[in-house]
Amino acid sequence: MSDDPKERIIEWVKQQKKSKHYFNDLCKAVPEIKMMQAKKIVNELVNEGRLKYWSSGSTTMYMLPSEGDVEKEEKGMN
């Protein structure tokens, strides 16, 4: 396993059965890092295009860019 927190988060997401993850779930990949630092790392991953946001309107989740078509999923929710 990599020592790089970004790589650990991405690998953790890839290993999960779900496609969307809460921020608190992502923190499980790097339990030794404080939440504010983890938030910064997750935001960097989004800015780099390695993760993307998914929002239901009240909840923000994170997913891999290759996971599903978010627009189709959102249309199906309405």
C-alpha positions as CSV (number, residue, x, y, z in Angstrom):
1,M,0.0,0.0,0.0
2,S,1.2,3.5,-0.9
3,D,2.3,6.0,1.8
4,D,0.7,8.8,-0.3
5,P,-2.7,9.7,1.2
6,K,-4.2,10.5,-2.2
7,E,-3.3,7.1,-3.6
8,R,-4.6,5.4,-0.5
9,I,-8.0,7.2,-0.8
10,I,-8.2,6.3,-4.6
11,E,-7.4,2.7,-3.9
12,W,-9.9,2.5,-1.1
13,V,-12.6,3.9,-3.3
14,K,-11.8,1.4,-6.1
15,Q,-12.1,-1.5,-3.7
16,Q,-15.5,-0.6,-2.4
17,K,-18.7,-2.1,-3.8
18,K,-20.6,1.2,-3.8
19,S,-19.9,3.9,-6.4
20,K,-20.7,6.9,-4.2
21,H,-19.0,7.7,-0.8
22,Y,-19.6,10.1,2.0
23,F,-16.6,12.2,3.1
24,N,-16.5,10.3,6.4
25,D,-16.2,7.1,4.5
26,L,-13.2,8.4,2.6
27,C,-11.5,9.3,5.9
28,K,-11.4,5.5,6.7
29,A,-8.7,5.2,4.1
30,V,-6.4,7.5,6.0
31,P,-7.4,7.2,9.7
32,E,-4.2,8.8,11.0
33,I,-4.9,12.1,9.2
34,K,-7.0,14.8,10.8
35,M,-10.3,15.6,9.2
36,M,-9.3,19.1,8.0
37,Q,-6.2,17.7,6.3
38,A,-8.3,14.8,4.7
39,K,-10.8,17.4,3.4
40,K,-7.9,19.3,1.7
41,I,-6.6,16.1,0.2
42,V,-10.1,15.0,-1.1
43,N,-10.6,18.5,-2.6
44,E,-7.2,18.2,-4.3
45,L,-8.3,14.9,-5.8
46,V,-11.5,16.6,-7.1
47,N,-9.5,19.5,-8.6
48,E,-7.2,17.0,-10.2
49,G,-10.1,15.1,-11.7
50,R,-9.4,11.9,-9.9
51,L,-12.6,12.1,-7.9
52,K,-15.8,14.0,-8.6
53,Y,-18.7,15.3,-6.6
54,W,-22.2,13.9,-6.7
55,S,-24.9,15.8,-4.9
56,S,-28.5,14.8,-4.1
57,G,-29.2,18.5,-3.2
58,S,-28.8,17.9,0.5
59,T,-25.9,15.5,0.6
60,T,-22.5,15.7,-1.2
61,M,-20.8,12.4,-2.0
62,Y,-17.7,11.5,-3.9
63,M,-17.1,9.0,-6.7
64,L,-14.5,8.1,-9.4
65,P,-15.0,10.0,-12.6
66,S,-15.4,6.6,-14.4
67,E,-18.3,5.5,-12.3
68,G,-21.6,5.9,-14.1
69,D,-23.3,8.8,-15.8
70,V,-24.2,11.3,-13.0
71,E,-26.6,13.3,-15.2
72,K,-28.6,10.1,-16.1
73,E,-28.7,9.2,-12.4
74,E,-29.9,12.6,-11.4
75,K,-32.6,12.7,-14.0
76,G,-33.8,9.3,-12.7
77,M,-34.1,10.7,-9.2
78,N,-36.6,13.5,-10.2
